[in-house]
């Protein structure tokens, strides 16, 4: 019985799943747009949006918190470039656009991007 546990497991252990989301989130922050599976994109949005909200504070504690998840280059871009764009926005920093299924295995694909 799942009992209020949210999120998908993607047939991975917890550490593997966390590593996957850290690398995907870093790519999203640095490139501002990535193409991935639809389910992963939805879970990635749930992972990234609280981090952007935290980056909007811009204090030392926020930087240290973000450093746990992202490399130094991604943290600096998030705090200096991305977070100021969303100062007046109360969430909804990502957009998921569904694409045609992948031809090789028919997996549902999507593009996740940061809203301008």
C-alpha positions as CSV (number, residue, x, y, z in Angstrom):
1,X,0.0,0.0,0.0
2,X,1.5,3.4,-1.0
3,X,0.1,5.6,1.7
4,X,0.5,9.2,0.5
5,X,3.9,8.5,-1.1
6,X,4.0,10.7,-4.2
7,X,6.2,10.5,-7.2
8,X,7.2,7.8,-9.6
9,X,10.1,5.4,-9.0
10,X,11.1,4.7,-12.7
11,X,12.4,1.2,-11.7
12,X,15.4,2.8,-9.9
13,X,16.6,2.9,-6.3
14,X,16.4,6.1,-4.4
15,X,20.0,7.1,-4.9
16,X,19.8,6.4,-8.6
17,X,16.6,8.4,-8.9
18,X,18.0,11.4,-7.1
19,X,21.1,11.3,-9.2
20,X,19.0,11.2,-12.4
21,X,16.9,14.2,-11.3
22,X,20.0,16.2,-10.2
23,X,21.6,15.7,-13.6
24,X,18.4,16.4,-15.5
25,X,17.8,19.5,-13.4
26,X,21.3,20.8,-14.0
27,X,20.9,20.3,-17.7
28,X,17.5,22.1,-17.6
29,X,19.1,25.1,-15.7
30,X,22.1,25.4,-18.0
31,X,20.3,24.8,-21.3
32,X,16.9,26.1,-20.2
33,X,15.2,23.5,-22.4
34,X,15.6,19.7,-22.6
35,X,13.8,16.8,-24.4
36,X,12.9,13.8,-22.3
37,X,10.1,11.3,-21.6
38,X,6.8,12.7,-20.5
39,X,6.7,11.1,-17.1
40,X,10.2,12.2,-16.3
41,X,9.4,15.7,-17.4
42,X,6.5,15.9,-15.0
43,X,8.6,14.6,-12.1
44,X,11.4,17.0,-13.0
45,X,9.1,19.9,-12.8
46,X,8.1,18.9,-9.3
47,X,11.9,18.6,-8.5
48,X,13.0,21.9,-10.0
49,X,10.3,24.4,-9.1
50,X,11.0,24.5,-5.3
51,X,14.7,25.0,-6.1
52,X,13.9,28.0,-8.2
53,X,11.6,29.4,-5.5
54,X,14.5,29.0,-3.0
55,X,16.9,30.7,-5.4
56,X,14.7,33.7,-5.5
57,X,15.7,34.5,-1.9
58,X,19.3,34.8,-3.0
59,X,20.9,34.6,0.5
60,X,23.8,32.5,1.6
61,X,21.6,29.8,3.0
62,X,19.8,29.4,-0.3
63,X,23.1,29.1,-2.1
64,X,24.3,26.4,0.2
65,X,21.0,24.6,-0.1
66,X,21.3,24.7,-3.9
67,X,24.9,23.6,-3.9
68,X,23.7,20.2,-2.5
69,X,21.9,19.6,-5.8
70,X,23.7,21.5,-8.5
71,X,27.2,22.3,-9.7
72,X,28.7,25.7,-9.0
73,X,28.0,26.9,-12.5
74,X,24.4,25.9,-12.4
75,X,23.9,27.5,-8.9
76,X,25.4,30.8,-10.1
77,X,23.2,30.8,-13.3
78,X,20.1,30.0,-11.2
79,X,20.7,32.7,-8.6
80,X,22.0,35.5,-10.9
81,X,20.1,34.9,-14.2
82,X,17.1,32.8,-13.8
83,X,15.7,33.7,-10.3
84,X,15.5,37.5,-11.0
85,X,13.3,36.8,-14.0
86,X,10.8,35.2,-11.7
87,X,10.8,37.7,-8.9
88,X,7.1,38.6,-9.4
89,X,6.0,35.1,-10.3
90,X,4.5,32.8,-7.7
91,X,5.3,29.4,-9.2
92,X,4.8,27.8,-12.6
93,X,8.4,28.3,-13.8
94,X,8.4,25.3,-16.2
95,X,6.4,24.5,-19.3
96,X,5.9,20.9,-20.6
97,X,5.1,20.5,-24.2
98,X,4.1,17.0,-25.4
99,X,5.7,15.6,-28.6
100,X,5.0,12.7,-30.9
101,X,6.0,9.3,-29.5
102,X,9.6,8.2,-30.0
103,X,9.8,6.0,-33.1
104,X,12.1,3.3,-31.6
105,X,10.0,2.2,-28.7
106,X,6.9,4.4,-28.8
107,X,7.7,6.2,-25.5
108,X,5.7,9.4,-25.0
109,X,8.1,12.3,-25.3
110,X,8.0,15.9,-24.1
111,X,10.0,19.1,-24.0
112,X,10.4,20.8,-20.6
113,X,11.6,24.4,-20.6
114,X,11.8,27.3,-18.3
115,X,9.1,29.9,-18.9
116,X,10.4,33.2,-20.3
